[in-house]
């Protein structure tokens, strides 16, 4: 695994986090008042997954991950960085209790973040498949 690929994967992750931050702000302002907090977070996982796939698709060629293993490593890197970011943001910046942070990852309490992270891990592979597919006639 080249350092260049990992650096590019990290830079794309920064774009993903910026997009997800804007998405989170808009979700809180526009969606939470309509459907409530937990349903808005659940809907947000679906929308966020599509946004991540969109960003991955835009940058997949530039990252130059060529093999399935490289694509998987990029996805797993994004997952680890995202969990660290979300946990750090929740605890250190927003002062959220552990119970609130783990709620997002617990399907039994309405959290869909685990599903979103699984999708994130697969997003580079999915993007590579979408981009390499020939256009329909």
C-alpha positions in Angstrom: 0.0 0.0 0.0 1.6 3.2 -1.1 1.9 6.3 1.0 0.5 8.3 -2.0 -2.7 6.2 -2.0 -3.1 6.6 1.7 -2.6 10.4 1.5 -5.1 10.7 -1.3 -7.6 8.5 0.6 -7.1 10.8 3.6 -7.7 13.9 1.6 -10.9 12.4 0.1 -12.0 11.5 3.6 -11.6 15.2 4.5 -13.9 16.1 1.7 -16.4 13.4 2.9 -16.3 14.9 6.4 -16.8 18.4 5.1 -19.8 17.2 3.1 -21.2 15.2 6.0 -20.8 18.2 8.3 -22.9 20.4 6.0 -25.3 17.5 5.7 -25.6 17.2 9.5 -26.2 20.9 9.9 -28.9 20.9 7.2 -30.5 17.7 8.7 -30.7 19.4 12.1 -32.2 22.6 10.7 -34.5 21.2 8.0 -35.4 17.6 8.9 -35.4 17.4 12.7 -38.2 19.9 13.1 -40.4 17.8 10.7 -39.7 14.2 11.7 -37.9 14.4 15.1 -34.3 13.7 16.1 -34.0 9.9 15.8 -35.9 9.5 12.5 -33.9 12.4 11.1 -30.7 10.6 12.1 -31.9 7.4 10.5 -32.8 9.2 7.3 -29.5 11.0 7.5 -27.6 7.7 7.3 -29.3 6.9 4.0 -28.6 10.4 2.6 -25.1 10.4 4.0 -24.4 7.1 2.4 -25.4 8.4 -1.0 -23.3 11.5 -0.4 -20.3 9.4 0.4 -20.8 7.3 -2.7 -21.0 10.5 -4.7 -17.7 11.8 -3.3 -16.0 8.4 -3.7 -17.2 8.3 -7.3 -15.8 11.8 -8.0 -12.4 10.9 -6.6 -12.0 7.2 -7.2 -9.8 7.5 -10.3 -7.6 10.3 -8.7 -7.0 8.1 -5.6 -5.6 5.4 -8.0 -6.7 2.4 -5.9 -6.4 -0.4 -8.4 -7.1 -3.6 -6.6 -10.0 -4.8 -4.5 -7.6 -5.0 -1.5 -6.6 -1.4 -2.0 -10.3 -0.3 -2.3 -11.1 -2.2 0.9 -8.2 -0.6 2.8 -9.4 2.8 1.7 -12.9 2.1 2.9 -11.7 0.7 6.2 -9.4 3.8 6.6 -12.4 6.0 6.1 -14.4 4.1 8.7 -11.7 4.3 11.3 -11.1 8.0 10.7 -14.9 8.6 10.8 -15.4 6.8 14.1 -12.5 8.7 15.7 -13.8 12.0 14.3 -17.4 11.3 15.4 -16.3 10.2 18.9 -13.9 13.1 19.3 -16.4 15.6 18.1 -19.2 14.2 20.3 -17.1 13.9 23.5 -14.6 16.8 23.2 -16.5 19.5 21.3 -20.2 18.8 21.9 -19.7 17.3 25.4 -22.1 14.4 24.6 -22.3 11.5 27.1 -21.1 8.1 25.9 -24.7 6.8 26.0 -25.7 9.4 23.4 -22.7 8.6 21.2 -23.2 4.9 21.2 -26.9 5.3 20.6 -26.1 6.1 16.9 -24.3 2.7 16.6 -27.0 0.6 18.3 -29.8 -0.6 16.0 -31.9 -1.6 19.0 -32.0 2.0 20.1 -32.8 3.3 16.6 -29.2 4.0 15.4 -28.3 3.1 11.9 -24.7 4.3 11.9 -23.3 0.8 11.8 -25.1 0.3 8.5 -23.7 3.6 7.3 -20.2 2.6 8.3 -20.5 -0.7 6.5 -21.6 1.2 3.4 -18.7 3.6 3.8 -16.3 0.6 3.9 -17.7 -0.6 0.6 -18.0 2.8 -1.0 -14.6 2.9 -2.8 -15.3 -0.6 -4.3 -18.8 0.4 -5.3 -17.6 3.7 -6.8 -14.9 1.9 -8.8 -17.5 -0.5 -10.2 -19.9 2.4 -11.0 -17.2 4.4 -12.7 -15.7 1.5 -14.7 -19.1 0.3 -16.0 -19.7 1.3 -19.6 -22.5 3.7 -20.3 -25.7 2.3 -21.7 -26.3 2.8 -25.4 
